[in-house]
């Protein structure tokens, strides 16, 4: 199953962005996790069918009402563990 590693940069910590990502992923049926990084970015590992990952990426690039995603880097992971749910770490 396709797995993407995404890094959101901008105003994404302390503004409910991880919860927004978790809620969006849960609604779309995406598995994986989201967590804050030491450099102020947010890391997202998302596992789902390609069309769901595309939709997910477009939604989170918009951010929530308080977050401002200035850059979203996306990497396709060739090998990744299988996730059973989506969690905030």
N, C-alpha and C positions, 0 to 999 in steps of 0.2 A: 504494500500500500504506500502511495506517495507520502513522504514526510518532508515538511519544510521547516527550516529554522529561520525565524524572522527577528530582526532587531529594530525596534522603534526608537527613534531619537527625537528629541524636542522636549516639550513640557509634558512628560509622561509618568513622572513619579509624584506621589502625593496628591493626585487629582482623581483617583478612582479608575484609572486606566486599566489596571489589572482586573478589577471586577468587571469592567466593560468587556474586556477580551474574554474572560471566563463566561460571561452571560451570552455573548455572541457565539462562541464556540459551542456552548451547550445547546443553544437553539438550532445550530446547523448540524449537530451530531459529530463535531470534530473532537478528536482525542489528542491528549498531550498535556502541556503545562505552560504557565507563564510565570516569570519571576523578574524582580528588579536586579539590575547589574550595578556593580560598584561605580561605573562611569556615568551613571544617570540615565542609561538606556533601559529598555525593557526587552527581555528575551522571551520569545514565544516559540515553542515547538508544537507544530500542528500536523496531525496525521488524519487524512481523509482522502476521498476521491478527488481527482484534479479539479473538477468543476466546483466542488465545495471549497477547496483551498483558494481558488480564484475569487469566489464570492467573499470569503472570509477576509482575504487580503484587502479587497476594495472597501469593505466596511471598516476594518480597523484603521486603515489609512486615513479615514475621516476623523477618527478619535471620538471621544464623547464630548459633552458640552464644555468640560473644563480642560481637557487635554488638547494639545496641539502637536500633532505628529508632523515633524518637519522632514523626516527621512525614514523610509522603511526599506531596510536591506533584506533580501530574501535569498536563501541558499537551499538548494535541493540536497537532502541527505541521502546518500546512496544506501547506507545501511543504518538502521535505527531499531531500537527496541519497539515492541508492540505495546501501545498504551490502551488501557481499558476505559479511561474516562479523561476528563479535562480538569486540571486542578491549579490552584494558585499556590505557588511555593514561596 
